Amino acid sequence: MNSHQDGCLKIILIDDDPAFGHLMKRAAQNLELKLDFFESLSSLGFIGSLAQYDIIIVDNQMSNVTGIEVASYIPSFFSNKTVILISSTNLKQNHSLKLPEYITEFIHKEVGCDSVLQQAIAARQF
């Protein structure tokens, strides 16, 4: 299922909402998943650090950048990464918005943290 020695999927969440980040970390622990949380791409440091993750979850509405902009960097460095865009607003209601091909799936935050994680795993690309 993954290439990690401990057999656990590694997930990263980039979201500027610390409360949501902590809820996601707790949900991941309950599901026995490894989730690292960063409030911005710059707090992660080097984008190459994303190589260690199986699933990248990015909030679309951050203060300085959109999740789509963050996700746009990923294909330049990695092929076949699962990139999940999340938001508290429903982007799918905007029929004129077509998600870029480098975004695997959009998940609305209102489904809850457990469901976000489960849907992200289900959408995972190998």
C-alpha positions as CSV (number, residue, x, y, z in Angstrom):
1,M,0.0,0.0,0.0
2,N,2.9,2.4,0.7
3,S,6.7,2.5,0.8
4,H,7.1,3.3,4.5
5,Q,8.8,0.9,6.8
6,D,6.2,1.2,9.5
7,G,3.4,0.4,7.0
8,C,1.5,3.6,7.8
9,L,0.3,6.1,5.2
10,K,1.8,9.5,5.6
11,I,-0.5,12.4,5.1
12,I,0.3,16.1,5.2
13,L,-2.3,18.9,5.8
14,I,-1.5,22.4,4.8
15,D,-4.2,24.7,6.2
16,D,-4.0,28.1,7.9
17,D,-6.6,27.1,10.5
18,P,-4.8,25.7,13.5
19,A,-8.1,24.5,15.1
20,F,-8.9,22.4,12.1
21,G,-5.4,21.2,11.9
22,H,-5.5,19.9,15.4
23,L,-8.9,18.2,14.8
24,M,-7.4,16.5,11.8
25,K,-4.4,15.3,13.7
26,R,-6.7,13.8,16.4
27,A,-8.9,12.2,13.8
28,A,-5.8,10.7,12.1
29,Q,-4.5,9.3,15.4
30,N,-7.9,7.7,16.0
31,L,-7.7,6.1,12.5
32,E,-4.1,5.1,13.2
33,L,-2.8,7.3,10.4
34,K,0.3,9.6,10.4
35,L,-0.6,13.2,9.7
36,D,1.7,16.2,9.8
37,F,0.1,19.7,10.0
38,F,1.6,22.9,8.6
39,E,-0.1,26.3,8.6
40,S,1.5,27.3,5.3
41,L,3.8,26.0,2.5
42,S,6.5,28.3,3.8
43,S,6.3,26.7,7.3
44,L,7.0,23.4,5.7
45,G,10.3,24.7,4.4
46,F,11.6,23.0,1.3
47,I,8.9,21.7,-1.1
48,G,11.0,18.6,-1.5
49,S,9.8,17.6,1.9
50,L,6.6,16.6,0.3
51,A,8.3,13.5,-1.2
52,Q,7.8,11.6,2.1
53,Y,4.0,11.9,2.0
54,D,1.5,9.6,0.3
55,I,-1.4,12.1,0.5
56,I,-1.2,15.9,0.4
57,I,-4.3,17.7,1.7
58,V,-4.4,21.5,1.0
59,D,-7.0,24.0,2.1
60,N,-8.2,26.2,-0.8
61,Q,-8.8,29.4,1.2
62,M,-5.6,30.4,3.0
63,S,-4.7,34.0,3.9
64,N,-1.9,34.5,1.4
65,V,-2.4,31.8,-1.3
66,T,-5.0,29.4,-2.6
67,G,-4.8,25.7,-2.3
68,I,-4.9,25.5,-6.1
69,E,-1.8,27.7,-6.2
70,V,0.0,25.5,-3.7
71,A,-0.9,22.4,-5.5
72,S,0.3,23.8,-8.8
73,Y,3.9,23.4,-7.6
74,I,3.6,19.7,-6.9
75,P,3.7,18.3,-10.4
76,S,6.9,20.1,-11.1
77,F,8.6,18.1,-8.4
78,F,6.6,14.8,-8.1
79,S,4.7,12.6,-10.4
80,N,1.6,10.7,-9.3
81,K,1.0,12.4,-5.9
82,T,-2.4,12.3,-4.4
83,V,-3.4,16.0,-3.9
84,I,-6.7,16.6,-2.1
85,L,-8.2,20.1,-2.1
86,I,-10.4,20.9,0.9
87,S,-12.5,24.0,1.7
88,S,-15.3,25.1,3.9
89,T,-17.0,26.6,0.8
90,N,-18.4,24.3,-1.9
91,L,-16.3,24.8,-5.0
92,K,-18.3,22.3,-6.9
93,Q,-21.3,24.7,-6.8
94,N,-19.3,27.0,-9.1
95,H,-19.9,25.1,-12.3
96,S,-17.5,27.3,-14.2
97,L,-14.6,26.2,-11.9
98,K,-12.8,23.2,-13.3
99,L,-10.2,21.7,-11.0
100,P,-6.7,21.3,-12.5
101,E,-5.7,17.8,-13.3
102,Y,-3.0,17.8,-10.6
103,I,-5.7,17.9,-8.0
104,T,-7.0,14.4,-7.3
105,E,-10.2,15.2,-5.5
106,F,-12.1,18.0,-3.8
107,I,-13.6,17.3,-0.3
108,H,-15.8,19.7,1.6
109,K,-14.7,20.2,5.2
110,E,-18.3,19.9,6.4
111,V,-18.2,16.2,6.0
112,G,-16.0,16.0,9.1
113,C,-12.4,15.2,9.7
114,D,-12.8,11.4,9.8
115,S,-14.6,11.5,6.4
116,V,-12.1,13.8,4.9
117,L,-9.3,11.4,5.8
118,Q,-11.3,8.3,4.6
119,Q,-12.2,10.0,1.3
120,A,-8.6,11.1,0.8
121,I,-7.4,7.5,1.3
122,A,-10.1,6.2,-1.1
123,A,-8.9,8.7,-3.8
124,R,-5.3,7.9,-3.3
125,Q,-3.3,7.3,-6.5
126,F,-0.7,4.6,-6.6
